[in-house]
Each structure stands twice: as C-alpha cells, then as structure tokens.
Amino acid sequence: MKLARAHVIVTPVRDEVAHIGRTLDSVANQTCPPARWVIVNDGSTDGTGPLLDRFATLHPWATIVHRTNRGFRANGGGVMDAFYAGYAIIRNEPWDFIVKLDGDLSFAPDYFEKCFARFAADPTLGLAGGVICSRRGEDLHIEFSGDPPFHVRGATKIYRRECWNQIAPLIKAPGWDTLDEVRANLFGWQTRTFTDIPLVQHKATGSADGSWRNAFKNGRANYITGYHPAFMLAKCAKRLLHRPYFVEAAGLTAGFVSGYLKRLPRLADAETVRYLRSQQVRRLLMRPSIYG
C-alpha cells in the first residue's frame, strides 16, 4: 500500500507552554515524520517561544515563526491568520498532505502512519483526522461524540493536496473548520473522523472562553457559515438539555441572531451556502445527507 510521499504540518500556538511539550514529543517520535513542521508562535508571553526555539535546534525539519503579540486572543480569525503565516513558508514546497495541528495534543507514534494508510486506501478521501479525546483517569473519553459524520475537529485536520487546492483559501473567521468540509463535500470529496485513531487533547475546547462565550462564538460561526435558520432552531432545541443546562442553547441562539442584528457578512460563497442549506434541509426531512 502506497503511503504519502510527504506531509507538512502547520501549528499555530499561543501561550501553550503547559501543553506544547507533549505535542513536540508526539511529532518527534512519529514513525512517519513530517517533511516540514512550521510552528507559529502567535505572540505568546508564557515561555512558549524559547521552548520552540530549543526544539528547532534539535530537529532540522522544524521551523519556528514568531509573531508580535496583538494583546488579545482573536477567536477563529486569529488562528487562521497564524496558520497562513506558517503556510506561506511551505505553500510551494512538494508535499502531498498538509496538516493543521493544535499545540495541546498528544498521540501515538504511529498516528500519521495509520491516518495516511486510510487515505491511501480511499482516493476519494480529501480531508480527515483522528478523534479528539480527553483523559479521565486511565480511560479516554471521546469529545463531541455527537458531531456529524462529515466533521473533522479543527485541532487535527489532514488535507489531501488535490482537495486543498480546490477548497483553499480557508476563511479567517469562526466557522472555518466547517466550511472547509462543506466545500470538500461539494466538490465530491469524502471527509470524516477516524474514530479508532485517538488523539488526547490536554486543554478542553473552548476553555479559554468559558461556556457562554464559547457557545456564543459557535452560534456566530454558524451564522457566518450560512446555517439554515430552521436547522439552527433544531440544533439549539437539541442543546437545551446539555450541561450546563440551557446555557449552550441560549449562547448558540444569541450568537446566531447577533449576526443578523449586526448585519455581518457571510464569508462563504453563495454556492457553498446553497449546498450546506440543502444538506441541512435534507437532514430535517430525514433524507440522506452529509449529516448521515
């Protein structure tokens, strides 16, 4: 079975000194190492930068980009700004896959080897990644087990180059990690999470924002992405009984409605929004769709 000839990784990080060491060790110990790993230090003030510089002296395939501290964490757009600062370095290099990888993860030495074997076995697979878990004692608990089957968490995205060339550039706003998958499916690619290939996330998703702000951010991202209002209503109703009770549903609703009230632009193209909404209507009508 033919595996990837080369893959590159781009990792945006900000104030991750407590966790990035695990990610550095995980990548350094891979049976399938990257051709290049660009780590973008997005204005960290906690010692992340010096740690990355020491790592790069030991691994010639690691490149560190240091960005000036903007003074605040910019949700969605900040991550993509940092990602593209790293992407600019490798965009013209000869790679077959590009990986967007967060800096608070750890995973087995054969993580990429297993993932690329799945890509090799399915030429229609354009975007995929392992399943994000948290550790509870000795056990791993899958985060967000209710995600739709086409969704791949933004913490670990592996793009086949042919797919990337069709869906790029990714939007620099919340919702980027949904629109990439929607566009991939629009162009005929398969996208999915490998539920039997785990990664451990050592910092809970959204922990920097709190429950309300994280839900509001996600609701705003759903607006930017172009969600159908009826589908969003059903989504919010489903989240009413998620803990903390009512908070997630209220935050999602507020974030989504705020997009209309502020008349914010939707950053997806009309064709992508039409496709997404058609799939959401099919889901509401219980017909086959990318949602299952």
C-alpha positions as CSV (number, residue, x, y, z in Angstrom):
1,M,0.0,0.0,0.0
2,K,1.4,3.4,-1.0
3,L,1.6,5.9,1.7
4,A,2.0,9.7,1.4
5,R,5.3,10.8,-0.2
6,A,5.5,13.8,2.1
7,H,3.4,15.7,4.5
8,V,3.9,19.1,6.2
9,I,2.4,20.4,9.4
10,V,1.4,23.9,10.4
11,T,0.7,24.5,14.1
12,P,-0.5,27.9,15.4
13,V,0.1,28.3,19.2
14,R,-0.4,31.0,21.7
15,D,0.6,30.6,25.4
16,E,0.8,26.8,25.3
17,V,3.9,26.2,27.4
18,A,1.9,23.9,29.7
19,H,1.0,21.6,26.8
20,I,3.1,22.1,23.8
21,G,5.9,19.8,25.1
22,R,3.6,16.8,24.7
23,T,2.8,17.7,21.1
24,L,6.5,18.3,20.3
25,D,7.4,14.8,21.7
26,S,4.5,13.2,19.8
27,V,5.6,14.6,16.4
28,A,9.3,14.0,17.0
29,N,8.5,10.3,17.7
30,Q,6.4,9.6,14.7
31,T,7.1,6.6,12.5
32,C,6.1,8.8,9.6
33,P,7.8,12.1,10.3
34,P,6.9,15.3,8.5
35,A,9.0,16.8,5.7
36,R,8.5,20.2,7.4
37,W,6.8,21.3,10.6
38,V,6.1,25.1,10.8
39,I,5.1,26.2,14.3
40,V,3.8,29.7,14.5
41,N,4.2,31.3,17.9
42,D,1.3,33.8,17.8
43,G,2.6,36.3,20.3
44,S,3.0,34.0,23.4
45,T,4.1,35.6,26.6
46,D,4.5,32.5,28.8
47,G,7.7,30.9,27.6
48,T,6.3,29.1,24.6
49,G,8.7,30.8,22.2
50,P,12.0,29.8,23.8
51,L,10.8,26.2,24.2
52,L,10.0,26.1,20.5
53,D,13.4,27.5,19.6
54,R,15.2,24.8,21.6
55,F,13.1,22.2,19.9
56,A,14.0,23.5,16.4
57,T,17.8,23.3,17.2
58,L,17.3,19.5,17.6
59,H,15.1,18.9,14.6
60,P,16.1,20.4,11.2
61,W,12.6,19.9,9.8
62,A,11.1,22.2,12.4
63,T,10.7,25.9,11.5
64,I,9.6,28.4,14.1
65,V,7.8,31.7,13.2
66,H,7.5,34.3,15.9
67,R,4.7,36.8,15.6
68,T,4.2,40.0,17.6
69,N,1.7,39.9,20.4
70,R,-1.5,41.5,19.4
71,G,-2.5,41.8,23.0
72,F,-5.6,39.6,22.9
73,R,-6.9,36.2,21.7
74,A,-8.7,36.5,18.4
75,N,-11.2,33.6,18.0
76,G,-11.3,31.9,14.7
77,G,-9.6,34.7,12.7
78,G,-6.5,34.8,14.8
79,V,-5.9,31.1,14.4
80,M,-6.2,31.3,10.7
81,D,-4.0,34.4,10.5
82,A,-1.3,32.5,12.3
83,F,-1.9,29.4,10.2
84,Y,-1.4,31.3,7.0
85,A,1.7,32.9,8.3
86,G,3.1,29.3,8.5
87,Y,1.5,28.2,5.3
88,A,3.3,31.0,3.4
89,I,6.6,29.2,4.1
90,I,5.6,25.8,2.7
91,R,2.9,26.6,0.1
92,N,5.2,26.0,-2.9
93,E,7.1,23.0,-1.5
94,P,6.4,19.5,-2.8
95,W,4.0,17.9,-0.3
96,D,1.1,15.5,-0.7
97,F,-0.7,16.4,2.5
98,I,-0.9,19.4,4.8
99,V,-1.9,19.1,8.4
100,K,-3.3,21.8,10.7
101,L,-2.4,20.6,14.2
102,D,-3.0,22.2,17.5
103,G,-0.4,22.5,20.2
104,D,-2.2,20.9,23.1
105,L,-2.4,17.3,21.8
106,S,-0.5,14.0,22.3
107,F,-0.8,10.9,20.2
108,A,0.7,7.5,19.5
109,P,4.0,7.2,17.4
110,D,2.0,5.6,14.5
111,Y,-0.7,8.3,14.4
112,F,0.2,9.7,11.0
113,E,1.2,6.3,9.6
114,K,-2.3,5.0,10.4
115,C,-4.0,8.1,9.0
116,F,-2.1,8.0,5.7
117,A,-2.9,4.4,5.3
118,R,-6.6,5.3,5.3
119,F,-6.0,8.0,2.7
120,A,-4.1,5.5,0.5
121,A,-6.9,3.0,0.7
122,D,-9.6,5.6,-0.3
123,P,-8.6,8.0,-3.1
124,T,-11.9,9.9,-2.6
125,L,-10.9,10.9,1.0
126,G,-9.9,14.5,0.9
127,L,-10.0,15.6,4.5
128,A,-9.8,13.6,7.7
129,G,-8.2,13.3,11.1
130,G,-8.2,11.3,14.3
131,V,-10.8,11.5,17.1
132,I,-10.2,14.1,19.8
133,C,-10.3,12.6,23.3
134,S,-9.8,13.7,26.9
135,R,-8.2,11.5,29.6
136,R,-10.2,10.7,32.6
137,G,-8.0,8.7,34.9
138,E,-6.8,5.7,32.8
139,D,-9.6,6.0,30.3
140,L,-10.0,8.0,27.1
141,H,-13.3,9.8,26.6
142,I,-14.3,10.9,23.1
143,E,-15.1,14.6,23.0
144,F,-18.1,15.8,21.0
145,S,-19.4,12.3,20.2
146,G,-22.5,13.9,18.6
147,D,-20.6,15.5,15.8
148,P,-22.0,14.9,12.3
149,P,-20.1,12.2,10.4
150,F,-18.5,14.6,7.9
151,H,-17.0,16.8,10.6
152,V,-13.3,16.7,11.5
153,R,-12.2,18.7,14.6
154,G,-10.2,21.8,13.8
155,A,-7.5,20.6,16.2
156,T,-6.4,17.9,13.7
157,K,-7.1,18.4,10.0
158,I,-5.3,16.4,7.3
159,Y,-5.9,17.7,3.8
160,R,-5.0,15.8,0.6
161,R,-3.3,18.4,-1.7
162,E,-5.7,17.9,-4.5
163,C,-8.6,18.6,-2.2
164,W,-6.8,21.5,-0.6
165,N,-6.2,23.1,-4.0
166,Q,-10.0,23.1,-4.6
167,I,-11.2,24.4,-1.2
168,A,-8.5,26.9,-0.2
169,P,-8.2,29.5,1.0
170,L,-9.9,28.9,4.3
171,I,-11.8,31.8,5.7
172,K,-10.2,33.8,8.5
173,A,-13.2,33.7,10.8
174,P,-15.1,31.4,13.2
175,G,-16.6,28.6,11.1
176,W,-13.5,28.0,9.0
177,D,-13.4,24.4,10.3
178,T,-17.0,23.7,9.0
179,L,-16.8,25.5,5.6
180,D,-13.7,23.6,4.6
181,E,-15.5,20.3,5.0
182,V,-18.7,21.6,3.3
183,R,-16.7,22.8,0.3
184,A,-14.8,19.5,0.1
185,N,-18.1,17.5,0.0
186,L,-19.5,20.0,-2.5
187,F,-16.6,19.1,-4.8
188,G,-17.1,15.4,-4.3
189,W,-14.6,14.6,-1.7
190,Q,-15.2,12.5,1.4
191,T,-14.5,13.9,4.8
192,R,-14.5,12.0,8.1
193,T,-13.1,11.4,11.5
194,F,-11.2,8.2,12.2
195,T,-13.0,7.2,15.4
196,D,-10.5,4.4,16.1
197,I,-7.4,6.6,15.9
198,P,-7.3,8.8,19.0
199,L,-5.5,12.0,20.0
200,V,-5.6,13.3,23.6
201,Q,-6.4,17.0,24.0
202,H,-4.9,18.3,27.2
203,K,-6.9,21.6,27.2
204,A,-10.7,21.5,26.9
205,T,-12.0,23.0,23.7
206,G,-13.3,26.5,24.5
207,S,-11.8,26.5,28.0
208,A,-10.2,29.9,27.3
209,D,-13.6,31.5,26.7
210,G,-16.0,29.8,29.2
211,S,-19.3,28.1,28.4
212,W,-21.3,31.1,27.5
213,R,-18.7,32.8,25.3
214,N,-17.8,29.6,23.6
215,A,-21.5,28.9,22.8
216,F,-21.9,32.4,21.6
217,K,-18.8,32.1,19.4
218,N,-20.1,28.9,17.9
219,G,-23.5,30.4,17.2
220,R,-21.8,33.4,15.4
221,A,-19.7,30.9,13.5
222,N,-22.9,29.0,12.4
223,Y,-24.3,32.4,11.1
224,I,-21.1,33.1,9.2
225,T,-21.1,29.6,7.8
226,G,-24.6,30.1,6.4
227,Y,-26.7,27.7,8.5
228,H,-30.3,27.4,7.6
229,P,-32.4,29.1,10.3
230,A,-34.7,26.1,10.7
231,F,-31.7,23.8,11.1
232,M,-30.2,26.2,13.7
233,L,-33.5,26.2,15.6
234,A,-33.5,22.4,15.7
235,K,-29.8,22.4,16.8
236,C,-30.5,24.9,19.7
237,A,-33.5,22.9,20.8
238,K,-31.4,19.8,21.0
239,R,-28.8,21.5,23.1
240,L,-31.3,22.7,25.7
241,L,-30.5,19.7,28.0
242,H,-26.8,19.8,27.5
243,R,-24.8,20.8,30.6
244,P,-24.7,23.5,31.8
245,Y,-28.4,23.3,31.1
246,F,-29.8,26.0,28.8
247,V,-26.5,27.9,28.7
248,E,-25.3,26.3,25.4
249,A,-28.6,26.6,23.7
250,A,-29.0,30.3,24.8
251,G,-25.4,31.1,23.7
252,L,-25.8,29.5,20.3
253,T,-29.1,31.3,19.7
254,A,-27.6,34.7,20.8
255,G,-24.5,34.3,18.7
256,F,-26.5,33.2,15.6
257,V,-29.1,36.0,15.9
258,S,-26.4,38.6,16.6
259,G,-25.1,38.0,13.1
260,Y,-28.4,39.2,11.6
261,L,-28.8,42.1,14.0
262,K,-25.3,43.4,13.2
263,R,-25.8,42.6,9.5
264,L,-22.4,40.8,9.5
265,P,-21.3,39.5,6.1
266,R,-21.3,35.7,5.4
267,L,-17.9,34.8,4.2
268,A,-18.9,31.6,2.3
269,D,-19.6,31.9,-1.4
270,A,-23.3,31.5,-2.4
271,E,-22.8,28.1,-4.0
272,T,-21.3,26.7,-0.7
273,V,-24.2,28.2,1.3
274,R,-26.8,26.8,-1.0
275,Y,-25.2,23.3,-0.8
276,L,-24.9,23.5,3.0
277,R,-28.5,24.5,3.4
278,S,-29.8,21.9,1.0
279,Q,-28.0,19.2,3.1
280,Q,-29.4,20.7,6.3
281,V,-33.0,20.6,4.9
282,R,-32.5,17.0,3.8
283,R,-31.4,16.2,7.3
284,L,-34.5,17.9,8.8
285,L,-36.6,15.8,6.3
286,M,-34.8,12.7,7.4
287,R,-33.3,12.1,4.0
288,P,-29.7,11.1,3.2
289,S,-27.2,13.9,3.6
290,I,-23.7,14.7,4.7
291,Y,-25.2,14.7,8.2
292,G,-25.9,11.0,8.0
